[in-house]
Amino acid sequence: MPNLDVSYVDSLPPSYYRVLTAVEMGMKNHDYVPLNLIISLSGIRHGSIPHIVQELLKIKLISHIGAPVDGYALTYMGYDYLSLNVMKRRGIISAIGSRIGVGKEADVYMAMRPNGQYVVLKLHKLGRTSFKTAKTKRDYMGSRKSASWMYISRLAAVREFGFMVALKERSFPVPDPISINRHCVCMSYVEGIPMHAIKDIDMDAANMLARNIHLQMMQMLRYGIVHGDCNEFNAIVQTSDPENCTSENTRVVIIDFPQVIQSTAPEAEEQFNRDIASVESFFNRRFGASIMLPRYNEVMCQISEEESMDRRIDATETFVKEMVAKYDPDEEPDTKENIEDTNEYSNDTVDNDVETEQKPKGPKMKQAVDVRLAVQKQLRKEQWRRIQHQRQSKGTEKHRENYRHDL
């Protein structure tokens, strides 16, 4: 998977983004989208499409396959461009900086808002070679039987944004959620030291940090959820005195929430205890401590049923959808459409925010084309053609059988 080259995000003409959007829309029902369908969905005159497609292939925003069918598919970089273009057009960001983190599930970039504030862009990219089991290990798909990795990445982004909103409302120390589009989450930049980079602290400070993280995990348990991946790589330490960390001058911010599960889930105890063991192992190994933190059953005994229901967070699609709609209204229509759709489609659908106006081709074409209606119409045509082809094939085969009997 190539690194994201953002040099073309601003320079790509609107027609190029319309072709990318057409490919994205076509991938709802096709692994590879035929050129004639791209032409139909984009609304651009036929003559310019082949040139645009070749340019998009050169900068690796789409891929091409010649057999067994001839068609085009969106790459992750093309998906990145669509989301970043929307972020820029909305005024969420004004510039994209360098990559500051890369993992099995996402790439993280620095960016800047129009007011000069630094923010973080997290581009979820599930399906890499080292993380092929995400579909089965995590409840991203819900009732869906199949889905593309891009669509799963989008669901992961929605979950992360929704959980950050819910936790922020409960005054939990997390980055400020700012906006979301497709698989891209924009959040505030948290200044501090990554937990895994801390080295020169005394035993008291190590114990304090470990118990700080444990208290936050306990608080999440009171809200009815388990983080599922809490370790030294998903915690940032903010302190006014790095050489003398105390509970008064230090704050730990937890990040990375797509894998959150309900505290009543069958695997909740195992994941909570695994997170605790990971925190213990880090501090005991690096600082020579002997930290032992309470496990799931001990913590749950301290939480009353009334307390756990007080400000409960539901680890469900419906809940995160409501959180996203509440905090980022611009994303509500698109998110609602994609979360509630339980059809077995293999790829994601298009975002409402990409430009869909049809340039006039004649005096009768004065209004913008409704892209969704155009898609439905085109898909019906494609389905009708397939049915007709199947009928013709069956008729031809029947004729051949009769001919052989005559012989």
C-alpha positions as CSV (number, residue, x, y, z in Angstrom):
1,M,0.0,0.0,0.0
2,P,1.7,3.3,-1.1
3,N,2.2,6.2,1.2
4,L,-0.3,9.0,0.9
5,D,0.9,11.7,-1.4
6,V,-1.2,14.8,-0.7
7,S,0.4,17.0,-3.3
8,Y,-2.5,16.6,-5.7
9,V,-5.4,17.1,-3.3
10,D,-5.8,20.8,-4.1
11,S,-4.7,20.6,-7.7
12,L,-7.1,17.9,-8.9
13,P,-9.9,19.5,-11.0
14,P,-13.5,18.9,-9.9
15,S,-14.1,16.6,-12.8
16,Y,-11.4,14.2,-11.4
17,Y,-13.2,14.1,-8.1
18,R,-16.5,13.4,-9.9
19,V,-14.9,10.4,-11.6
20,L,-13.5,9.2,-8.3
21,T,-17.0,9.5,-6.8
22,A,-18.5,7.6,-9.8
23,V,-16.0,4.8,-9.2
24,E,-16.9,4.8,-5.5
25,M,-20.6,4.7,-6.3
26,G,-20.2,1.9,-8.8
27,M,-18.3,-0.2,-6.3
28,K,-21.5,-0.6,-4.3
29,N,-22.4,-3.4,-6.7
30,H,-19.2,-4.1,-8.6
31,D,-15.7,-5.2,-7.5
32,Y,-14.5,-3.4,-10.6
33,V,-16.6,-0.7,-12.2
34,P,-17.0,-0.8,-16.1
35,L,-16.0,2.3,-17.9
36,N,-19.5,2.8,-19.3
37,L,-20.9,2.9,-15.8
38,I,-18.3,5.4,-14.7
39,I,-19.3,7.6,-17.7
40,S,-23.0,7.3,-16.8
41,L,-22.5,8.1,-13.0
42,S,-20.1,10.9,-13.4
43,G,-22.2,12.9,-15.8
44,I,-19.1,14.1,-17.7
45,R,-19.0,14.0,-21.5
46,H,-17.8,10.7,-22.9
47,G,-14.7,12.1,-24.6
48,S,-12.9,13.3,-21.5
49,I,-13.4,10.3,-19.3
50,P,-10.6,8.0,-20.7
51,H,-8.1,10.8,-20.2
52,I,-9.2,11.5,-16.6
53,V,-9.1,7.7,-15.9
54,Q,-5.6,7.4,-17.2
55,E,-4.4,10.4,-15.1
56,L,-6.0,8.9,-12.0
57,L,-4.3,5.6,-12.7
58,K,-0.9,7.4,-13.0
59,I,-1.2,8.9,-9.5
60,K,-2.6,5.6,-8.1
61,L,-6.0,6.8,-7.0
62,I,-7.7,4.0,-8.9
63,S,-6.6,0.6,-10.1
64,H,-7.5,-1.3,-13.3
65,I,-8.1,-5.0,-14.1
66,G,-8.4,-6.3,-17.6
67,A,-9.7,-9.9,-17.0
68,P,-12.0,-11.6,-16.4
69,V,-13.8,-8.3,-16.6
70,D,-12.5,-4.9,-17.6
71,G,-13.1,-2.3,-14.9
72,Y,-11.7,0.1,-12.3
73,A,-11.6,0.2,-8.5
74,L,-10.9,2.9,-6.0
75,T,-7.6,2.5,-4.1
76,Y,-7.1,3.5,-0.5
77,M,-5.3,6.6,-1.7
78,G,-8.2,7.5,-3.8
79,Y,-10.5,7.0,-0.8
80,D,-8.1,9.3,1.2
81,Y,-8.4,12.0,-1.5
82,L,-12.2,11.9,-1.4
83,S,-12.3,12.4,2.3
84,L,-9.6,15.0,2.5
85,N,-11.2,17.0,-0.3
86,V,-14.4,17.1,1.6
87,M,-12.6,18.1,4.8
88,K,-10.9,21.0,2.9
89,R,-14.1,22.2,1.2
90,R,-16.0,22.2,4.5
91,G,-13.2,24.4,6.0
92,I,-12.3,21.7,8.6
93,I,-8.7,21.8,7.6
94,S,-6.6,24.2,5.5
95,A,-3.3,22.2,5.1
96,I,-2.2,18.6,5.5
97,G,1.2,17.9,7.1
98,S,3.4,14.9,7.5
99,R,2.5,11.5,8.8
100,I,3.2,11.1,12.5
101,G,2.0,7.6,13.1
102,V,1.3,4.3,11.2
103,G,-0.2,1.2,12.5
104,K,-2.0,-2.0,11.6
105,E,-5.3,-0.2,11.4
106,A,-4.7,3.4,10.5
107,D,-2.3,6.2,9.4
108,V,-2.2,9.4,11.4
109,Y,-1.3,12.8,9.9
110,M,-0.8,16.3,11.3
111,A,-3.0,19.0,9.7
112,M,-3.9,22.6,10.3
113,R,-7.3,24.4,10.6
114,P,-8.0,27.7,9.0
115,N,-7.4,29.5,12.3
116,G,-3.9,28.0,12.6
117,Q,-4.8,25.3,15.2
118,Y,-3.1,22.0,14.8
119,V,-5.3,18.9,14.5
120,V,-4.8,15.2,13.8
121,L,-6.3,13.2,10.9
122,K,-6.7,9.5,11.5
123,L,-7.3,7.6,8.3
124,H,-8.6,4.1,9.1
125,K,-7.2,1.4,6.8
126,L,-8.2,-2.0,7.9
127,G,-7.4,-5.0,5.8
128,R,-3.6,-4.8,5.7
129,T,-1.7,-8.0,5.5
130,S,-1.0,-8.0,9.3
131,F,-4.6,-7.5,10.3
132,K,-6.7,-9.6,8.0
133,T,-8.8,-11.0,10.9
134,A,-10.4,-7.7,11.9
135,K,-13.8,-8.6,10.3
136,T,-14.1,-11.7,12.5
137,K,-12.5,-10.5,15.7
138,R,-14.3,-7.2,15.9
139,D,-18.0,-6.5,15.7
140,Y,-17.7,-3.9,12.8
141,M,-20.1,-5.7,10.4
142,G,-23.1,-6.3,12.7
143,S,-25.7,-8.2,10.8
144,R,-23.9,-7.8,7.5
145,K,-22.6,-11.0,5.9
146,S,-19.9,-9.4,3.8
147,A,-18.4,-6.0,3.2
148,S,-15.3,-4.4,1.7
149,W,-12.3,-3.3,3.7
150,M,-13.0,0.3,2.8
151,Y,-16.5,0.0,4.2
152,I,-15.2,-1.7,7.4
153,S,-12.7,1.1,7.7
154,R,-15.5,3.6,7.5
155,L,-17.5,1.8,10.2
156,A,-14.3,1.8,12.4
157,A,-14.0,5.6,11.9
158,V,-17.7,6.1,12.8
159,R,-17.3,4.0,16.0
160,E,-14.2,5.9,17.1
161,F,-15.8,9.3,16.5
162,G,-19.0,8.3,18.2
163,F,-17.2,6.9,21.3
164,M,-15.0,10.0,21.6
165,V,-18.1,12.2,21.5
166,A,-19.8,10.1,24.2
167,L,-16.7,10.1,26.4
168,K,-16.1,13.8,25.9
169,E,-19.7,14.5,27.1
170,R,-18.9,12.6,30.2
171,S,-15.7,14.7,30.9
172,F,-13.5,11.7,30.1
173,P,-9.9,12.7,29.0
174,V,-9.9,12.1,25.2
175,P,-9.0,14.2,22.2
176,D,-11.7,16.7,21.1
177,P,-13.7,15.1,18.2
178,I,-13.9,17.7,15.4
179,S,-15.3,16.1,12.2
180,I,-15.6,12.8,10.3
181,N,-15.8,11.9,6.6
182,R,-15.8,8.4,5.3
183,H,-12.8,6.6,7.0
184,C,-11.2,9.9,8.2
185,V,-11.5,11.2,11.7
186,C,-10.4,14.7,12.5
187,M,-9.6,15.3,16.2
188,S,-7.7,17.8,18.3
189,Y,-3.9,17.4,18.6
190,V,-3.0,16.3,22.2
191,E,0.3,17.8,23.2
192,G,2.2,15.4,25.5
193,I,4.5,12.4,25.7
194,P,3.4,9.0,24.3
195,M,3.4,6.6,27.2
196,H,5.8,4.2,25.4
197,A,8.4,7.0,25.1
198,I,8.6,7.7,28.9
199,K,11.9,6.5,30.4
200,D,13.4,8.5,33.2
201,I,10.9,8.6,36.0
202,D,11.1,7.2,39.5
203,M,9.1,4.3,41.0
204,D,6.4,6.6,42.6
205,A,5.7,8.2,39.2
206,A,5.5,4.9,37.5
207,N,3.0,3.6,40.1
208,M,1.0,6.9,39.8
209,L,0.8,6.6,36.0
210,A,-0.2,2.9,36.0
211,R,-3.0,3.6,38.6
212,N,-4.1,6.6,36.6
213,I,-4.7,4.5,33.5
214,H,-6.4,1.8,35.6
215,L,-8.8,4.4,37.1
216,Q,-9.7,5.5,33.6
217,M,-10.4,1.9,32.6
218,M,-12.5,1.5,35.7
219,Q,-14.4,4.6,34.7
220,M,-15.1,3.2,31.2
221,L,-16.3,0.1,32.9
222,R,-18.8,2.2,34.9
223,Y,-20.0,3.6,31.6
224,G,-20.6,0.0,30.4
225,I,-17.7,-0.3,28.0
226,V,-14.3,-1.9,27.7
227,H,-11.5,-0.2,25.7
228,G,-10.2,-3.4,24.3
229,D,-6.7,-2.1,23.3
230,C,-5.5,0.0,26.2
231,N,-1.7,-0.1,26.4
232,E,1.4,2.2,26.4
233,F,0.9,3.0,22.7
234,N,-2.7,4.3,23.2
235,A,-2.0,6.7,26.1
236,I,-0.5,10.2,26.1
237,V,1.0,11.8,29.2
238,Q,0.5,15.5,29.8
239,T,2.6,16.9,32.6
240,S,4.0,20.3,33.5
241,D,7.1,18.6,35.0
242,P,8.3,15.6,33.1
243,E,11.0,14.9,35.6
244,N,8.6,14.9,38.6
245,C,5.3,13.4,37.5
246,T,2.6,13.6,40.3
247,S,-1.1,13.2,40.3
248,E,-1.4,17.0,40.7
249,N,0.6,18.0,37.6
250,T,-0.1,15.0,35.3
251,R,-3.0,13.9,33.1
252,V,-3.2,10.8,31.0
253,V,-5.3,11.0,27.7
254,I,-6.5,7.7,26.3
255,I,-6.8,7.4,22.5
256,D,-7.9,4.8,19.9
257,F,-11.5,3.6,20.4
258,P,-12.7,1.6,17.4
259,Q,-12.4,-1.7,19.2
260,V,-14.6,-0.7,22.2
261,I,-17.0,-3.4,23.3
262,Q,-19.9,-3.6,25.8
263,S,-18.8,-4.6,29.3
264,T,-21.5,-7.3,29.3
265,A,-20.1,-8.9,26.1
266,P,-18.8,-12.5,26.4
267,E,-15.2,-11.4,25.7
268,A,-15.3,-8.3,27.9
269,E,-13.6,-9.9,30.9
270,E,-10.8,-11.3,28.8
271,Q,-10.2,-8.1,27.0
272,F,-10.3,-6.0,30.2
273,N,-7.8,-8.3,31.9
274,R,-5.6,-8.4,28.9
275,D,-5.4,-4.6,28.9
276,I,-4.6,-4.6,32.6
277,A,-1.9,-7.2,32.0
278,S,-0.4,-5.1,29.2
279,V,-0.2,-2.0,31.4
280,E,1.3,-3.9,34.3
281,S,3.9,-5.6,32.0
282,F,5.0,-2.2,30.5
283,F,5.6,-0.5,33.9
284,N,7.1,-3.6,35.6
285,R,9.4,-4.3,32.7
286,R,10.7,-0.8,32.0
287,F,10.8,0.6,35.6
288,G,11.4,-2.5,37.6
289,A,8.1,-2.0,39.4
290,S,5.9,-4.7,41.0
291,I,2.5,-3.3,40.1
292,M,-0.6,-5.5,40.5
293,L,-3.9,-3.9,39.4
294,P,-7.4,-5.2,40.1
295,R,-9.0,-7.4,37.4
296,Y,-12.4,-7.4,35.9
297,N,-14.3,-9.3,38.6
298,E,-12.8,-7.2,41.4
299,V,-13.8,-4.0,39.6
300,M,-17.3,-5.1,38.7
301,C,-17.9,-6.0,42.4
302,Q,-17.3,-2.3,43.2
303,I,-19.8,-1.0,40.6
304,S,-23.4,-0.9,41.5
305,E,-26.1,-1.5,38.9
306,E,-27.5,2.0,39.3
307,E,-24.1,3.5,38.9
308,S,-23.3,1.6,35.7
309,M,-26.7,2.7,34.2
310,D,-26.3,6.3,35.2
311,R,-24.3,7.5,32.2
312,R,-24.2,4.3,30.1
313,I,-22.6,4.2,26.7
314,D,-23.9,1.6,24.3
315,A,-21.4,-0.1,22.0
316,T,-23.9,-0.3,19.2
317,E,-24.2,1.2,15.7
318,T,-27.4,3.1,16.7
319,F,-25.7,4.8,19.6
320,V,-22.5,5.9,17.7
321,K,-24.7,7.1,14.8
322,E,-26.6,9.3,17.2
323,M,-23.4,10.6,18.7
324,V,-22.0,11.4,15.3
325,A,-25.2,13.1,14.2
326,K,-25.3,15.2,17.4
327,Y,-21.7,16.4,17.1
328,D,-21.2,16.6,13.3
329,P,-24.6,17.3,11.7
330,D,-22.9,17.6,8.2
331,E,-22.1,14.0,8.4
332,E,-25.5,12.8,9.6
333,P,-27.2,12.0,6.2
334,D,-24.2,10.1,4.8
335,T,-23.5,8.2,8.1
336,K,-27.1,7.3,8.6
337,E,-27.3,5.9,5.1
338,N,-24.3,3.7,5.5
339,I,-24.7,2.5,9.1
340,E,-28.4,1.5,8.7
341,D,-27.9,-0.2,5.3
342,T,-27.7,-3.9,6.0
343,N,-27.6,-5.0,2.4
344,E,-24.9,-7.4,1.4
345,Y,-22.9,-5.1,-0.8
346,S,-19.3,-5.5,-1.3
347,N,-18.2,-1.9,-1.1
348,D,-19.0,1.5,0.2
349,T,-21.4,4.2,-1.1
350,V,-20.8,7.7,-2.0
351,D,-20.8,10.7,0.3
352,N,-23.3,13.5,-0.3
353,D,-20.6,16.2,0.0
354,V,-18.7,15.5,-3.3
355,E,-19.8,17.8,-6.0
356,T,-22.7,16.3,-8.0
357,E,-23.8,19.2,-10.2
358,Q,-24.2,18.3,-13.9
359,K,-22.7,20.8,-16.3
360,P,-25.3,21.8,-18.9
361,K,-25.0,19.8,-22.2
362,G,-27.9,21.7,-23.9
363,P,-30.8,24.1,-23.4
364,K,-32.9,21.4,-21.8
365,M,-30.4,20.5,-19.1
366,K,-30.7,23.4,-16.6
367,Q,-31.0,21.6,-13.3
368,A,-28.6,19.5,-11.3
369,V,-28.9,15.7,-11.8
370,D,-30.0,13.7,-8.7
371,V,-27.0,11.4,-8.5
372,R,-28.8,8.8,-6.3
373,L,-31.7,8.5,-8.8
374,A,-29.2,8.2,-11.6
375,V,-27.4,5.5,-9.8
376,Q,-30.6,3.5,-9.2
377,K,-31.7,3.9,-12.8
378,Q,-28.3,2.8,-14.1
379,L,-28.2,-0.2,-11.7
380,R,-31.7,-1.2,-12.8
381,K,-30.5,-1.1,-16.4
382,E,-27.5,-3.2,-15.6
383,Q,-29.6,-5.8,-13.8
384,W,-32.1,-5.9,-16.7
385,R,-29.2,-6.5,-19.1
386,R,-27.9,-9.3,-17.0
387,I,-31.3,-10.9,-16.9
388,Q,-31.7,-10.6,-20.6
389,H,-28.2,-12.1,-21.2
390,Q,-29.1,-15.1,-18.9
391,R,-32.3,-15.7,-20.7
392,Q,-30.6,-15.6,-24.1
393,S,-27.9,-18.0,-22.8
394,K,-30.5,-20.4,-21.6
395,G,-32.4,-20.2,-24.9
396,T,-29.2,-20.8,-26.9
397,E,-28.3,-23.8,-24.8
398,K,-31.8,-25.2,-25.2
399,H,-31.6,-24.8,-28.9
400,R,-28.3,-26.6,-29.0
401,E,-29.7,-29.5,-27.0
402,N,-32.6,-29.9,-29.4
403,Y,-30.3,-29.7,-32.4
404,R,-28.1,-32.5,-30.9
405,H,-31.2,-34.7,-30.4
406,D,-32.2,-34.1,-34.0
407,L,-28.9,-35.4,-35.1
